[in-house]
Amino acid sequence: MKKILCITGFLTLLALMSFTYVDFFSSMTKVDYIDGSKTLKFTTKMNTSHISDAIKINPNTAGFEAEVKRYVNNNFDVYVNGSPKTITFTGSQVSGETVWVYFEAGGVSDISTLKIKNTILLSAFPKQSNVVTVAYKGSQKVMNFQRGKEVNEVSF
């Protein structure tokens, strides 16, 4: 009987713990190389409330896109073959709990190495994890970023 009560208590505790709220902090970026225009196109997906908290502006206000642009420009750097590339913000879209951010880097003829510094939301959320997937001429590489590992490099 004591064993049954112990197991029942453990299962009850386990069930209660499964309802605990845990916020997951992450962003995902997809990078596609467009050979015809020699451009790297970036699509970043972030949680709306997380980016809103980081830039301290309501996503439903007119200035939200401009602040997101400034934030991305200050927190995402790209180096192709050791040379820094200028990022051009092309737009953003709020879709419920998700913000999509679009930007690009032009003048990329050939990639031997791609280095990225990605500090998106890292200062606002200590457990933030950023994933960048790069597709280049039939090859795909994945980069992970977190506090203490803000810079990553891949070779093609």
N, C-alpha and C positions, 0 to 999 in steps of 0.2 A: 504494500500500500504506500509506503514511504517513497519507493522508487517511482510509482505512478504519479504521486504528487510532485515530485521533483521534475519529472519529464514534462508534466502539464504546466508547471510554473515556468520552465525554460521555454516551452513553445509559446506561452502567453507573452513572455518578455520579448521573444523573437518577433512575434506578430506586432507588438507595440512599436518596436524599433523600426519596422518596415514602413511605418507611417511618418517617420521623422523627416522633416523638410531638409533637403540638402541641395544647395545651389551649386551648379556646375559652371565654371568660368572657362570659356574657350572661344576662340575664333578660328575660322577655317578660311584659307585663301587658296584659290586655284589660279595657277599661272599657265597661260597658253602662249606659245610662240607662234606668231603669224608670219610665215615665211614671205608671203607676197609684199607685206608692208614693213617687214623687218622690225616688228613690234612685239613686246611682251605685254600681254593683256592680263590684268589682275582683277579677280572677283573675290571680295572678302565678305564673309558672312559673320555678323556679330549679333549678340543679344541686345535688343532695343533698350531695355532698362539698364544694362551694364554700360553701354556707351553713353547713354543719357546721364547716368550718375558720374561718369568720368569727365565729361565735358560740361556738366552742370547746366544743361539746357533741356527743356521739354521737347521731345521729338515731334510734337504737333505744332511747334512754332516755326515762323518763317526763317529764322536764323539757324535752324538745326543743320541744314545741309552745309552751310558755310563753315560751321564749327566742326562738323565731321571732316570736311576737307582739310582744314587746318590741323586737326588732330592726326589724321592719317599722314599728312606731309611731315609732321614732326615725329612720327613714331614708326615709320617704315622707310628703310633705305635699301637701294639695290645697287650692286656692283657687278658689272659684267667684265670678265677677264681682268679684274683688278681696278677697272675704271668706274667711278660713280656715274649713275644714270639719273637724269631728271625724271621725276614722276609727275605725270599730268593727270589730274583728277577729272574723270569724265562723267561722274554722276553718283547718285545714291538713291535708294528706294527703301522706305519703311513699309514693311509688310507684317503687321501684327507684332509678334515678339521678335522679329528678325529685321535687322538693317543690312541691306546689301550695298556695298561700296565698290565702285568701279574706277579703276585708274590704269594707266599704261606708261610704258617707257619705250620710246622710239629709238631708231638708229642702232638696232642690234642686228648685226649681220651674221655673226657666228659666236657661239658660246663654248668656251672651254671650261670656264668656272663661273658659277653664279653664287655670289655671296649676298645674303640678306640679313639686315638688322631689323628685327621685328619686336618692338616694345609695346605693341597695342595692348592696352588695359593692364599691363604688368605692374605699373605703379599703383593703380587703383585696387587691384585684386591680387593679393600675394599668391594665391593658388591658380592664377590664370595660366592656361596652356594654349599656345597658338600653333596651329598646324598649317604648313604651306606645302602644297603638292604642285610640282613643276612638270609640265609636259613639253618636251623639246625633241623634235624630229624623231618621233617614235619611241623615245625613252621617257620614263617617268621616275621622278625622285621625290622623296618625302622629307621634309625638314620639320623639326620640332623646336619650339621656343618656350622658355619659361624663365622665371627670375634666376639669374646667375648664368643663363645660357641664352642671351639675347641675340647672338650672332651665329649663323650657321652657313656652311658653304658646301656645294656639291660640284662635282666634275662630270663633264660629258665627254 
